[in-house]
Amino acid sequence: MVDEHEDAAHGHEDRPDYDPADKDLPAREPPLRSTAPQSDYTGRDVGVGAAVLLVGLVVTFVLPLALV
């Protein structure tokens, strides 16, 4: 199956061909990535989130009630 898209191989130049009989892991490690649900977070991160929540609640509920 050939992909007709002009940049079909973009980003896959160093990917070896798939061999189902080869069970060995690649010699190099995959690139490091960080995704939010799996990432560790600090107390500072929790504090910033709580502050953002507090400001959002004030803007959403307190400010409209104060202007009535």
N, C-alpha and C positions, 0 to 999 in steps of 0.2 A: 504494500500500500504506500503510495507516494503522496505526500502532502503538497498540493499545488501552491500553497501560500508562499510568498516571496521570502519571508524570514522564518520558515518552518524550523530550521536548525538553530535558530538564535538561542544562545545560552546552553546548547547541548553539544558543543564541539568536543569536550573532553569526556563525554559520557561513553563508557564502553558498551558494545553490543550486548544485549540480554542473552544469557546462557543459563537455562534452567538447571543444567547439570552442575554448574559451578556454584557451590554453596559457600565459598570463601567471602569474607567481608572485604570491602575495599581497603586499600592500603592507607588512604588518607581519610581523615575525619571529615564529616560534613561541616559546612559553614555554621558558625555559631549564630543562632537566632534566639530572639526573646519574644515569647508570646505572653500576653497579659495573664491569662488564668493560671499558667504554670510558673510564672515568675515569682520570686520571693519579693516581698515588700516590707518596708521598715515601719516603725512607729510614726516616723515623719510623714510617710505616704498616707497612712491612715488619718493623721491629723489634718493634712491638706484636704483629703476627701471629706472629712467631717466639716471643715470650714466652708468648703464649697457647698455642701449640703445645707448648712446653716444659712448662708447668704441666699441660696435659692429659695429656701422656705420663707425667709424674711421678705424677699421680693415678691413671692407668689401670694403669701397670705397676709402678712403684717402690713406691708405697704398699702395694698388696696383697702384694708379695713381702716387704716389711719386716714386715708383720703376721703372716706365716706362721711 
